[in-house]
Amino acid sequence: MIEIKNKKIKIFTDGANLDAISNLSKDPLIDGITTNPTLMKKSGVTNYLSFTRAAFNFSRGKSLSIEVLSNSKSEMIKEAEILSSLGSSIYVKIPILNSHGESSKDVISTLSNKKINLNITAVLSKEQIDICYDCLQINSTAYISIFAGRIADTGRDPIPFMKYAVEKFSKHKNVEILWASTREVLNIYQAAECDTDIVTITPEIFKKIHLRNYNLEKLSLETVQMFYSDSIIANFHIIPKD
């Protein structure tokens, strides 16, 4: 968690291999870890459930979000029950709709009634935020993962969507709004300014957090020094050497 202009925001980050999850869980700034099948595939994960069991142990009690895999509503519920049973800090990621474009509202409602921790993911519209609101009980425990970066990719400002969700769930004490698909460090500050509870960032963006309020003149010099050093290492020339 970090504090920005007197506003605290939780930091989640992506982890797709056990070494990364272990290291990230040790960092006091990191409050939770998320992953997805795409990241796990890139990391060479071959057994989804075995990886999840190990990731739960390596995450040391910090929030761990793991996604269901099925398109079938009944199978999504069964998968969620299995994943949830692995540990109390696991939040089961349920996409707001399946890959056929069918709403997951019945699944969300059922799992909410079963008191399963949820991470409702791939939310990109106010209509989808409304679906989350209709499906969750006042005492449900859930994250609403709004893919702000993907909204911005379409030329739309994601901030009104985030503020809409924050206001919509203001009375739900255990529902937290999550700024997902973060593209740059600036997004962390934007998320905090609109009272978002959580921001998920990549490990690459996390490494840049130390640049907060960094001297811009010094950063300019370091940038030029990097370009110069790389040109020397690459043995680049414009003027021919004798």
Backbone torsions as a table, in degrees:
resi	resn	phi	psi	omega
1	MET	NA	139.7	175.0
2	ILE	-127.3	160.4	179.2
3	GLU	-113.3	128.6	179.9
4	ILE	-129.9	116.7	-179.7
5	LYS	50.7	49.1	177.7
6	ASN	66.8	16.0	176.5
7	LYS	-119.1	127.9	-179.3
8	LYS	-95.4	139.3	179.3
9	ILE	-138.5	136.2	179.4
10	LYS	-76.4	146.1	178.2
11	ILE	-110.7	118.6	170.3
12	PHE	-108.5	153.6	176.7
13	THR	-140.8	159.9	-177.6
14	ASP	-82.0	134.3	174.6
15	GLY	-136.1	127.1	-175.9
16	ALA	-127.4	6.5	169.8
17	ASN	-141.8	157.8	-169.8
18	LEU	-67.2	-35.1	178.0
19	ASP	-63.1	-43.4	179.7
20	ALA	-64.4	-43.6	180.0
21	ILE	-63.0	-41.1	178.9
22	SER	-62.1	-46.6	-178.9
23	ASN	-67.5	-41.8	-179.1
24	LEU	-65.5	-37.3	-177.6
25	SER	-67.2	-20.2	179.6
26	LYS	-81.6	-16.1	-176.0
27	ASP	-80.6	125.3	-177.4
28	PRO	-66.5	-18.9	178.7
29	LEU	-77.3	-21.2	-176.3
30	ILE	-88.9	125.1	-179.7
31	ASP	-101.1	-18.7	-177.5
32	GLY	-166.2	165.3	-177.3
33	ILE	-130.4	136.9	176.8
34	THR	-123.1	155.3	174.1
35	THR	-149.7	174.1	177.5
36	ASN	-154.5	164.8	-176.6
37	PRO	-58.1	-33.7	-179.5
38	THR	-65.5	-47.3	178.4
39	LEU	-63.4	-40.3	-179.0
40	MET	-67.2	-37.5	177.3
41	LYS	-62.4	-43.4	179.9
42	LYS	-64.3	-29.6	-179.3
43	SER	-86.0	-1.0	176.6
44	GLY	84.8	18.2	177.1
45	VAL	-66.1	132.4	-178.9
46	THR	-113.4	-25.1	179.2
47	ASN	-123.0	106.8	-171.3
48	TYR	-62.7	-46.9	-174.8
49	LEU	-72.0	-39.3	177.4
50	SER	-63.3	-41.0	177.5
51	PHE	-61.6	-42.6	-179.1
52	THR	-62.5	-43.5	178.3
53	ARG	-59.2	-46.4	-179.4
54	ALA	-66.9	-40.8	-179.5
55	ALA	-62.4	-37.0	177.0
56	PHE	-60.8	-44.1	179.0
57	ASN	-66.4	-40.9	-177.4
58	PHE	-72.6	-21.6	-177.1
59	SER	-80.2	-7.4	171.5
60	ARG	54.9	42.5	175.6
61	GLY	84.2	-4.8	176.4
62	LYS	-78.6	154.3	-178.1
63	SER	-53.9	132.7	179.9
64	LEU	-131.1	118.6	-178.4
65	SER	-101.7	122.2	-178.8
66	ILE	-127.3	137.1	-171.3
67	GLU	-95.3	144.4	170.5
68	VAL	-71.4	164.2	-172.9
69	LEU	-116.5	-22.3	-169.7
70	SER	-83.3	158.7	169.4
71	ASN	-92.1	-22.5	-178.1
72	SER	-74.3	132.4	-178.9
73	LYS	-62.3	-43.2	-178.7
74	SER	-66.5	-38.4	179.5
75	GLU	-72.7	-34.6	176.0
76	MET	-59.7	-40.8	179.2
77	ILE	-65.7	-44.3	179.2
78	LYS	-63.7	-43.1	178.8
79	GLU	-62.1	-41.8	179.8
80	ALA	-62.4	-40.1	179.0
81	GLU	-64.4	-40.7	179.2
82	ILE	-65.8	-47.9	-178.9
83	LEU	-63.1	-43.7	-178.9
84	SER	-62.6	-33.9	-176.8
85	SER	-69.1	-13.6	-176.9
86	LEU	-75.7	-20.7	179.0
87	GLY	174.5	151.0	-174.7
88	SER	-71.2	-18.9	-179.3
89	SER	-90.6	1.6	179.1
90	ILE	-83.7	130.6	172.4
91	TYR	-109.8	123.9	-176.5
92	VAL	-84.7	122.4	-179.9
93	LYS	-81.2	119.9	176.8
94	ILE	-115.9	116.2	176.6
95	PRO	-64.7	143.8	-176.6
96	ILE	-62.4	-21.5	172.9
97	LEU	-149.5	156.9	-179.9
98	ASN	-85.8	-178.2	-174.5
99	SER	-71.3	-7.8	174.3
100	HIS	-94.0	0.4	-179.3
101	GLY	84.8	10.8	-179.6
102	GLU	-87.0	135.0	-178.0
103	SER	-62.1	143.1	177.0
104	SER	-96.7	16.4	-173.2
105	LYS	-59.7	-37.9	179.8
106	ASP	-66.5	-38.1	178.1
107	VAL	-64.9	-46.6	-179.2
108	ILE	-61.1	-44.6	179.8
109	SER	-61.4	-45.7	-179.0
110	THR	-62.5	-46.0	-178.1
111	LEU	-70.2	-33.1	175.7
112	SER	-63.3	-41.9	177.7
113	ASN	-64.5	-27.7	179.0
114	LYS	-85.3	3.5	177.8
115	LYS	63.7	33.0	177.4
116	ILE	-89.0	134.3	176.9
117	ASN	-65.8	128.3	-175.3
118	LEU	-121.0	150.3	167.9
119	ASN	-126.2	99.3	-178.0
120	ILE	-81.9	116.1	-166.3
121	THR	-114.7	166.6	180.0
122	ALA	63.2	33.6	177.2
123	VAL	-83.8	124.8	-175.7
124	LEU	-133.4	3.9	-178.3
125	SER	-141.9	162.0	177.2
126	LYS	-67.1	-32.3	177.5
127	GLU	-63.3	-38.4	178.1
128	GLN	-71.2	-34.2	174.4
129	ILE	-62.1	-41.4	178.4
130	ASP	-62.7	-37.9	177.7
131	ILE	-62.3	-43.7	177.6
132	CYS	-58.5	-43.4	-178.4
133	TYR	-62.5	-42.3	-177.8
134	ASP	-69.6	-27.3	-174.7
135	CYS	-89.3	-23.5	-174.7
136	LEU	-95.7	142.3	176.0
137	GLN	-82.2	165.5	-177.4
138	ILE	-62.9	-26.4	-179.6
139	ASN	-105.4	12.9	178.9
140	SER	-66.1	150.3	175.0
141	THR	-108.7	115.6	-174.3
142	ALA	-160.6	155.7	166.3
143	TYR	-107.0	140.2	170.6
144	ILE	-106.4	103.7	-175.8
145	SER	-89.3	102.4	180.0
146	ILE	-95.6	121.6	-174.2
147	PHE	-81.1	76.7	-174.6
148	ALA	-59.7	-40.1	-179.3
149	GLY	-63.0	-38.6	178.8
150	ARG	-72.3	-32.8	173.0
151	ILE	-62.0	-45.1	-180.0
152	ALA	-63.6	-31.3	178.3
153	ASP	-60.2	-23.8	-179.2
154	THR	-89.7	3.1	-178.8
155	GLY	89.3	4.6	178.6
156	ARG	-96.8	146.8	176.2
157	ASP	-78.6	120.3	-177.9
158	PRO	-75.5	-17.3	-173.6
159	ILE	-59.4	-44.7	177.1
160	PRO	-58.7	-32.9	177.8
161	PHE	-67.6	-41.3	-179.7
162	MET	-66.3	-45.0	-179.8
163	LYS	-64.3	-36.7	178.1
164	TYR	-61.0	-44.8	-179.2
165	ALA	-68.3	-41.1	179.3
166	VAL	-59.2	-45.2	180.0
167	GLU	-68.2	-40.8	-177.0
168	LYS	-60.1	-39.4	-175.3
169	PHE	-105.0	22.1	-175.1
170	SER	-61.4	-24.9	-178.7
171	LYS	-97.4	-2.4	178.6
172	HIS	-92.7	101.2	-173.1
173	LYS	-65.7	-26.8	-175.4
174	ASN	-109.0	11.8	174.4
175	VAL	-106.1	124.0	-177.7
176	GLU	-116.5	139.6	-179.7
177	ILE	-91.4	129.8	-173.8
178	LEU	-119.0	125.7	175.2
179	TRP	-84.6	111.7	-176.8
180	ALA	-111.6	173.5	-176.6
181	SER	50.8	48.7	179.0
182	THR	-66.1	135.7	-176.1
183	ARG	-103.7	-28.1	-175.7
184	GLU	-155.9	165.4	-177.2
185	VAL	-58.4	-36.4	179.7
186	LEU	-53.3	-32.9	-179.1
187	ASN	-61.3	-30.0	178.1
188	ILE	-63.1	-42.8	-180.0
189	TYR	-68.8	-38.9	177.3
190	GLN	-64.4	-41.1	179.3
191	ALA	-62.4	-42.9	179.8
192	ALA	-65.1	-39.9	-177.2
193	GLU	-65.5	-27.0	178.4
194	CYS	-101.1	20.9	173.0
195	ASP	63.9	27.3	172.8
196	THR	-65.4	143.5	-177.8
197	ASP	-78.5	-36.6	-171.6
198	ILE	-139.0	147.2	169.3
199	VAL	-130.3	131.5	176.3
200	THR	-98.1	126.9	-179.1
201	ILE	-127.4	156.3	176.3
202	THR	-76.0	159.6	175.2
203	PRO	-56.8	-32.2	179.8
204	GLU	-65.6	-41.8	177.8
205	ILE	-70.3	-36.9	179.4
206	PHE	-58.2	-36.7	-179.9
207	LYS	-64.1	-19.6	-177.2
208	LYS	-93.4	-2.3	-178.2
209	ILE	-60.0	-30.3	-178.7
210	HIS	-65.7	-12.6	179.9
211	LEU	-79.3	1.3	-179.8
212	ARG	-54.2	122.6	179.9
213	ASN	60.2	23.9	-179.9
214	TYR	-64.7	144.8	180.0
215	ASN	-63.5	120.9	-174.3
216	LEU	-71.0	-31.8	176.9
217	GLU	-65.2	-41.2	178.4
218	LYS	-66.5	-40.1	178.9
219	LEU	-64.7	-36.0	176.7
220	SER	-62.0	-46.8	179.5
221	LEU	-62.5	-44.4	-179.1
222	GLU	-63.8	-32.6	178.4
223	THR	-67.1	-46.6	179.2
224	VAL	-64.1	-40.4	177.9
225	GLN	-61.7	-36.6	177.5
226	MET	-64.5	-46.1	179.2
227	PHE	-60.3	-43.8	-178.4
228	TYR	-63.8	-47.6	-179.0
229	SER	-60.3	-42.8	-179.2
230	ASP	-66.7	-34.0	178.2
231	SER	-68.0	-35.1	177.9
232	ILE	-68.6	-47.0	-179.4
233	ILE	-60.6	-38.6	-179.0
234	ALA	-80.1	-6.6	-179.5
235	ASN	58.3	42.5	177.3
236	PHE	-78.1	146.6	177.5
237	HIS	-143.4	145.4	169.9
238	ILE	-107.6	-44.9	175.2
239	ILE	-89.4	123.2	-178.1
240	PRO	-58.2	139.1	177.8
241	LYS	-86.3	138.3	179.0
242	ASP	-71.0	NA	NA
